[in-house]
Amino acid sequence: MNDDAPWIEQYPPGVTATVDVNRYASVPALMEESFALHESACAYLGMGTKLSFGELGRLSRDLGAWLQTQGLQRGDRVALMMPNVLAYPVATAAVLRAGFVVVNVNPLYTPRELEHQLRDSGSCAIVILENFAATLQQVIDRVPVKLVVVATMGDLQPLWKRTLVNHVVRRDKKLVPPWKLPGFIPFSRALREGRQAALLPVDLGPSDLAVLQYTGGTTGVSKGAMLLHGTIIANLLTSEAWMQPGLKRRNITGQLTIVCALPLYHVFAFITCGLLGLRTGACNLLIANPRDLTKTIETLKPHRLHIFPGVNTLFNGLLQQPTFRTLYFSELVITNGGGTAVQEVVASRWLQATGCPIVEGYGLTETCSGVTCNPTDMVAFTGTVGLPLPNVAIRLIDEQGRSVPTGAAGEIAIKGPQVMAGYWQRPDETAQAMTHDGYLKTGDIGTMDERGFIRIVDRKKDMILVSGFNVFPTEIEGVVSSHPGVLECAAVGVPDEKTGEAVKLFVVRKDPALAERQLAAFCAEQLTAYKRPKVIVFKDELPKSNVGKILRRELRERA
């Protein structure tokens, strides 16, 4: 047994300790191979309309060529602010093929959050769904964005459906608030004009920046993890190798399908669904609004489901629906659980309903999604996050950076080609996140048994995990503290049946008349829904250390 990497002995047959991650110079090189190999096969399916690999190649070529005619320079950042609609993968491929950098943006961001990300990334262009254009309108004069491309829910649908969908979205459901962005370009027009231009080849290499994927920070400042072309290729090829044993669990008929209910702007879905689907020739079944569980089930019902990435909240919600068991699970071979801990009771019910165990894994934005996972051919839920994947080295370290004994708790530290190049324009924070020998310090506490299986026992002390999304108390406290009626505050995470954890806010009032509903309304203006406090408690004082630091730990224990 390898004492430094005991997990290798536990790998399923056929999975090797290392994977050649140098087979492609860039993500576009990998994409273009898939466009040719699977030309007529479905790459993405949105609202019942299929987008083939060949069509994705042609449309992304057109949009990429158009972007190149707009004065953008190699390496410029282009923000994408959309839910899971067909325009998203087209825009992603276009930006990368044209030599630019993708900046994934949560479409539910408030103006304050959007402004920070656009300014920090220096994004000079954005492709945005019209439903969220009103948010951009509020900050457009304060951000570096000069080129605005606006897509609609009906884009890339057949003409009759495009007209119907846009009418329903705009008129019936009133999901598009009034907006005004002078000089914007419709997505359809950019595609049309791009057909007349040539996509100029760009010599991209593994060390070129491909994606800025934003994450929260312990300081509360959202930071851009720099994911290089080589970083993403490494994760895709390693993930592809790891999934092979699971694909043999049952006979698969027809094309491989991936349920893409997680949002593509999140690193989990961006890599594990969107790009891994392209790599493997699979069809991604796009779910634009997974909160509508009834509609989600209706969307999935006509299809044979093969791979189902998700978070505990999604699995649990679907299991509560009476119609869930009517889905076609006879060929479901891999269910990926990530983002937050999968509860054992949920895993048990999922296995009973689908016949496919949940394979739990672990990763971060900074590691380009997953770096550990349970074997995909396992037959039972383990309660661990599995083994380090090929090419990944993991150490558990103490406060001094020394490796802890087997079975002892320590901070998880990760090294490998999947690890980010650093935080965008934050060299000091990058240095703080790394050990002297090049391991990324995650801040997550875990144990590793003698076989190499890792169990998460704690997380970054103050981080709150809501439906798989990181919420950092410092950001919430900074927003709430700006309210004139607030003297001081502290945010902590508390258990929640639906979201895993929820935000609980403790407030000392400056204005005795400040009411809970007023503060809740203020938070709704400033924070994305999952970051908003679910419970607000007013107190006369908050517990503090002898140097005046608010003791969140004590508040958590009381809560």
N, C-alpha and C positions, 0 to 999 in steps of 0.2 A: 504493500500500500504506500502511496505517496503521502508522506507526513505533512507536506506543505499544502497538498491539494487532495485530501481524502475523498472528496466528492466525486472525483473522476472514476473511482471504482464503482460508483453507484449509477453511472450513466447507462441508459438503456442500450441494448445491442444496436450497433450501427451508428451511434453518436460518438464522435471522436472528441478528444480533449481540446483540439484546436481546429479552427475553420479558416480556410484561406480567404482573407478579407480584402485581398488586393486584386481581385478579378475584374473590378470595374474602377475606372478613374473617377467617376462621378455618378450622382444619382441619375442625371439624364441619360448617361450611357446605359445604365440598367433599365431605365424606362423604355428607351427606344428599342432595346432588344425585345422587351415584352410586347410593345406595340406591334412588332413584326411577327413574333411567334404566335400570338393569340389574336390576330387581327379581327376576326369575325366574332370572337367570343365577347360576352358581356363583361365589361370592367366595373361599371356602376349601374345600379338601378334605383331611380328616384321617382317617386309618385307614379310607379307603373311603367315608366319609360326607360328603356335600356340605352346605355351609352357603351358602344363596343370599344375594344382596345384600339382598333383602327381609327374610329371617330375621335377618341380621346387624343390620339396622336395628331390627327389633322387639326382639330380645334385648338389644341394647345400650341401647335405650330403657328396658327393664324394669330392667336392672341399674343404669343411671344414675339412674333415679327412686328406686330403693331406696337407693343411696348418699346421695342428697340427704336421705332421711328419717332418716339415722343421725347427724345433727348435724355433718356436715362443712361447712366454710365454703368459699366460692369461693377458689380458689388453693391449697387444701390438697393436700399431696402424697400420692399413692397408689402404693405399690410393687407391681410385677407380677413374680412369681418363678415362671416356668413355662418349659418347653421349647415346641416348636412343636405345641401342641394347639389345638383349636378354641376353647377358653375364652380363649386369649390375645387374638385380635383382638376378641372380644366385650368383654373387659375394657378393652382399649385404647380402643375407640370409646365405651364407657360412661363412662369416667373423663373423657375430653375433652368429650363432649357435656354432661356434668353440671357442667362448669366447674372441674374439678380438674386436677391436674398428674400426668402419668405419670412414674414413676421405674422404669426398666427395671433388673432385677436378675438377674445370672447365677445360675441355680438350683444351680450346682455350687459356689457360694461356701462357704467354711468359716464357722463361727460368728463368728470374728474379723472376717472381711471383710464379712459381712452386718451385723454390729453397726455397723461404721463407716459403711456406706452409709445405713442406716436412721437413725442418729443425725445424720449430717451433713445429710441431706436433710430431716430433721424429718418423715418420713413418719408420718402418723397412722393409716393403714390399709394393709392388704396383701392382695392376692389371690395365693394360693400353691397349688401342686400338692401333694397330700398326701405325695408321695414325698420332699419336702424339708421337711416340717413339723417333723421332729425337729431340724433345724438351727435353725429359728426358735425352737423351745422353749428352746434353750440360752441365748438372748439376750433373750427377750421381756420379762424384768423390767428390762432395762437400756436399752430403746429406747422412743421415744415412741408406738409403735404401740398403738392402743386397739381397733381393729376388725380382726378376722382372718377372711377368707373363704377357705375351703379347697375347692379343686376336685379332681376325680379324673380319671384318664386316660380314663375312660368317659363323662364328662360331655358332653352334647349329641349322644351316639350314640343310635340306637334302643334301646329298653328291653332287648331281648334281648342286643344287643351290649354295652351299658353293663355289664350284669351279668357277661357273659363276660369282658370286658376287665379289669374291676376284680378279678375272681376270679383271673385269670391273673397280673396285676401284683402283687396282694397275697399270694396263696397259693403259686402255682407258681414265679414268678420271685423272690418275696420282695424286691421293689423298694421296699417301703414300710416303713422302720424304725419301731418303736413310737414313738408321740408322744402328747403330751397338751398341749392348749391350751385351758384353760377358757374357755367363752363363745364359742368359734368358731362361725361360721355356714357351713353347707354352701353351695357355689356354687349348687346347684339350688334351695335354699330362698330364697336372695336373689333369684333370678330370679322364682320363684313369687310371693313377697311383692311384688316390684316391679311385677308386672302390675296390682296394685290401686292403685298410686300414679301420680301424674302427673309426667312429667319437666318440671320448671320451666325455662323458657327462660333462658339466660344470655347476656348481651350481651358477646360476646368480640370482641376486635380483634387486628390483626396484632402489636401490641406486648405482648400478654398472654403469659405463660409457658405453654408447652404440655408440654414434656418436660424432665426433668433426666436427661441421658445421661452416665453416669460414665465417666471415662477415667483412666488412670494419669497421674502428674505427675512432673516431673523431680526433685521432692523425695521421691517415693515415696508421697505422699499422694494417694489417689484423689479427683478433683475432679468436680463436677457441671457439665457444660457446659449453659448455659441456652439451650435451643432454643425460640424463640418461635413462635407460630402463623404469623406472617409468614415466619419463617426456613424452616419446614418447607414452607409453600406455595411459596416461591420455589424450593426444591430440587426439589419434585415437578413443577412446571410447566416448569422448565428441563430436567429429565431427560426429561419427556414429549416436549418438542420435539426433544431430541437423539436420541431413539430412532427417530424417524419414518423416516429413510432406511433403517435396518436392517430395519424391518418390511416393506420392499418387496423384500428380497433374494430371497424365495421366496413362492410362493402359500401363504397360511394358510387352512385350512378350519376352520370352527367357531370357538369362542371361544378367545381368546388364553390361553395357560397360562404360568405362571411357576413354575420349580422353586424351592421355598423350603426348601433344605437347610441354609442358613446359619441360625443361631439368631436369632429375632426380638428377643431382648434386646440384640443387637449392632446398632449404628447402620446398618451396611451392609444387613442384611436388613430391619430395621425400616422403613427408607425405601425401598430399591430393590425389595424384594419386597412387604412388607406394605402400605404406604401407596400406593406407585406402582401396585400391582395394583388397589387400590380406585379410584384415579383413572382408570385406563385400562380398567376393566371386565373385567379379567383374572381368571382363577381361579388362586389360589396353591395349589400342591400341597405340603402341609405334610409335612416329614420330621422326626419327633420325635427320632430318633437317627441322624444321618448317619454316625456311626462304624461302624454296622452296614451296610457297603457292599452286602452281598448283599440285605438287606432293603430298602435304599434302591432298588436296581435293580428289585426285585420291585414296589415301590410305584409306580415310574414307568412300568413296562412297558405298562400298558393305555392310556397317554396319548400324544397328539401333543405333543411338547415344542417350545416356541417361544422362551422366554427362560430362560437358565440362568446366574444369578449364582453365583459361587463363588470360592474361593481356590485357589492352586496345589496345596496339599495334597489338597484334595478332588478336583480334576481328575486329579491323578496317581494317587490311590488308586482312583478309578473305572476309569481306563484299565488298571489291573492286573487287573481282574476279567474273566474270560472271557465273562461274560454281558452285559457293558456294550454291546457292539456290536449286541445284539439289540433295543436300544431304538429308538423311532421318531424318527429324526433328520431325516427328509425335509423337515420344516417348521421345523427349528431355525434361527432367524434372528439371534439375538443371544446370545452368550456373554460375560457380563461377568466380567472378572478384576480382583480388587482385594484389599485387606487386606495383601498382601505381594507381592513381585515374582513374576511368572509366569515360570517358566524356559522358555527357548526350545525345549528338547527336549520339554517337556510341551505347549507350544502347537502344535508341529509334529505330535505324535502325536494331539492333540485334533482338529486340522483333518483329519487323515487319517481318523480314526474317525467324525467327525460331519459333515464337509463345511462346518462353520461355524467361522471363525477366532475366536480369543479376542480380545475388545476390552478392552484393559487400561486402567484408569483409576486415579485417585488422589483420596483425600479423607481427612478426619479426623473424629473425633467432633465437634470444634469447628467443622467446616464442614458439619455435618448430612449427612455422607456425601460423595458425589463432587463434586469441583469441576473435575476435568480428565478427559478421556476421548478415546480414539481415535475417529475417525468410525465410526459403527456400520455403515456400508456398505463398510468396507474389505475387501480381499480377502487381505491378508497380515498376519502379526504384525509389529509394528514394533519391539518392545523398548523403546518409550517409554511414558509414561503419557498420551500424547496432547496435546490442546489444551485451553486454558481453555474452560469451557462458557460459553454466553451469560450475560451479566450479571456475569461473573467477571473481575476484573482481577488479574493476577499479575505481581509483580516479583521478580527475583532480586537480593539485596542482600548487601553485604559487612558486616563487623563494625560499621562506622559508619553503616549504614543506607542507603548509597549504591548505586544500581543498578550492576550489573556489566555489562561488555560482552557482546554476543551471543556465545554459545559458552563463556563463562567460567562457572566454578562459583560459585554463591552460594546463600544461604539463601532458600528459597521463602517468599514473603510474599503473602498472599491478602486481597483485599477484595471484598465483594459482599454481597447480601442473604442469602446462604446461611451467612454467618459468624455464630457464636453471639453472644449479647448479653454474654457474659462468664462467668466461673466463679462458681458459686453461693456467695455470702457470702465471696468472696475477691477484694476489689477490688485488693489489692496485686498478686496473681498475674495478674489480668486486665490491669492496667496494664503489667506486665513483658512480657506476651505480645503487646502491640500496639505498632506504630510510632507516631510523632507524627502521621502523616497517616492513621491508621485501618486499617493493614494488619495482619493476623494473622501473627506470626512463627511458622513451623511448626517450626523447628529442623531441618528436612530440607534436605539440600543437593542441588541439581540444576543442570542446564544447560538452556538453551533455544536451539534453533537459529533460523536466520533466518526459518523458517516459523512458529515458535511452538510446535513440538513440544518437550515437556519430558521429560527423562530424569533419573531419580533416581540420584545417584552415591554418596550416603551418607545416613545417617540421624542422628537425635539420637545423640550420641556413645555413650551407654551403653545405649540402649533395646535390648531383645531382642525379636524378632518371632517368636512361636511360633504356627504355624498361623493367622497373620493377627491374633493377639491381642498387644497391647502388654504386655510384661513389663518392669518397671522394677527394676534391681538393688537400689536403695535399700530397697525394700519387702522383698525377699528377705533382704537382709543384716540388716535390722532384726529380722526374725523369727528368723533363725539365731543372731544375736548374743545373743538372749535365752536361748539354751540355756546352762545352767550350765557345760557342758564346753567352750564355745567362747571363745577369747580374741579373735580377730578373723577377719573373712572378707571375701570379695569374690566377686561373681557376674558372669559375662560370658556372652555368647552365642557359641555355636560352631555351625558348619554341621551340619545334620541332614537326612538324605535324606527322612524322612517329614514333618517339621514345618517345614522351612526352616531354622530355628534351634532350638537347645535350650539350656537353662541349664546352665552348668558352674560349680560352686562350689569355691572355694579356701578352705581353713580352716586356721587356726593353732589348735591345741588348747590349752585350759587344763588339761583332764584327759587325760593321755596314754592312758588306757584307753578314751576315746571311740571307738566303732566306726562305720563308715560306715552300717551298717544301723540303728543307733540314731538317727543324725542324719537319715537318710532317713525313718524312721518319724515323727520329730518334725515334719519338713517336711510330711508327709502330713496331719498333724492341723491344721496352720496355714495351708496354702496350697492353692488350687485346683490341679487336676492339671497344667494347662499351665504353671503357675508353678514347679512343683517341680523341683529340680535333677535332671538326668538323669545327671550325672557329679559325684562328690564327690572332691576331691583334698586330702589333708592335706599341709601344708607347714610348714617351720620358721619361715619369715617371708614377708611379702608385700612386693613392691616399693613404695617410697614416694617422694614428692617431698621437696624439702628443707624443706617445711613440714609433713610428716607425712601428706600425702594419699595414700591408696592409689592406685596407678597401674593402673587397670583396663585402659587401652590396652595397657600392656606385657604384662599377663596374657593379653589377647586375642591379641596377636601370638605369644606363646609357645604358646598353645593351638592 
